[in-house]
């Protein structure tokens, strides 16, 4: 099993749009066991993403999916921790 907790900061005023894009392809990501997106209560543009995968390889493969590439273009990665 492989997990990540990451923070993304959206373009100002676009947080809900970013969340929609992130959640768009979740059901079709092979190996994804859990994908939770939460709004940061202290920052109107930030979100936290908690991910659980069956393996690190599944997570890495998901990064090449079109829906994941689109979401990364719409948000600016601010912090990512294991």
Secondary structure by P-SEA (a helix, b strand, c coil): cbbbbbbbbcccccaaaaaaaaaccccccccccbbbbbcccccccbbbbbbbcccaaaaaaacccaaaaaaaaacccccccc
